[in-house]
């Protein structure tokens, strides 16, 4: 990790711009991860009787919609 910091410091990158870029990347990845987890936690073949109940799926869908909306807002699309 220290080596990565040294590399970026020697290349004269602005640390604030790197942080902003990392936040944009998180904004893109988070909805994808939420959707993947929703599908994984409802897979009856793998989890048998331990899948999510309906109320958890509703909350998960709400979280997915919120994360997609925030991503679109942050990229100026919505």
C-alpha positions in Angstrom: 0.0 0.0 0.0 2.8 2.4 0.8 4.3 1.6 -2.6 1.1 2.7 -4.3 1.2 6.0 -2.4 4.8 6.6 -3.3 4.0 5.9 -7.0 1.1 8.4 -7.1 3.1 11.0 -5.2 6.1 10.8 -7.6 3.7 11.0 -10.6 2.4 14.3 -9.2 -1.2 13.4 -9.0 -3.6 15.6 -6.9 -4.7 13.5 -3.9 -8.1 15.2 -3.9 -8.7 14.2 -7.5 -7.8 10.6 -6.7 -10.3 10.6 -3.8 -13.0 12.0 -6.0 -12.3 9.4 -8.7 -12.5 6.7 -6.1 -15.9 8.0 -4.9 -17.2 8.0 -8.5 -16.0 4.4 -8.9 -17.8 3.4 -5.7 -20.9 5.1 -7.0 -20.8 2.9 -10.1 -19.9 -0.3 -8.3 -22.4 -0.1 -5.4 -25.6 -0.7 -7.3 -24.1 -3.6 -9.1 -23.0 -5.2 -5.8 -26.5 -4.6 -4.3 -28.2 -6.3 -7.2 -25.7 -9.2 -7.1 -26.3 -9.7 -3.4 -30.1 -9.6 -3.9 -29.9 -12.4 -6.5 -27.4 -14.4 -4.4 -29.4 -14.2 -1.2 -32.6 -15.4 -3.0 -31.0 -18.4 -4.7 -33.1 -21.4 -3.4 -30.8 -23.9 -5.0 -27.8 -22.8 -2.9 -29.5 -21.5 0.2 -32.5 -23.9 0.4 -34.8 -22.5 3.2 -32.4 -19.7 4.2 -33.3 -17.2 1.5 -34.4 -13.7 2.3 -38.0 -13.1 3.5 -40.2 -10.7 1.5 -39.6 -7.7 3.7 -35.8 -8.0 3.3 -36.3 -8.1 -0.5 -38.4 -5.0 -0.3 -35.8 -3.1 1.7 -33.1 -4.4 -0.6 -35.0 -3.2 -3.7 -35.4 0.2 -2.0 -31.7 0.4 -1.3 -31.0 -0.6 -4.9 -33.2 2.2 -6.2 -31.6 4.7 -3.9 -28.1 3.8 -4.9 -29.0 3.9 -8.6 -30.6 7.3 -8.1 -27.6 8.6 -6.2 -25.2 7.3 -8.9 -27.2 9.0 -11.7 -27.3 12.2 -9.7 -23.6 12.2 -9.1 -22.9 11.7 -12.8 -25.3 14.5 -13.8 -27.6 12.1 -15.7 -30.6 12.5 -13.4 
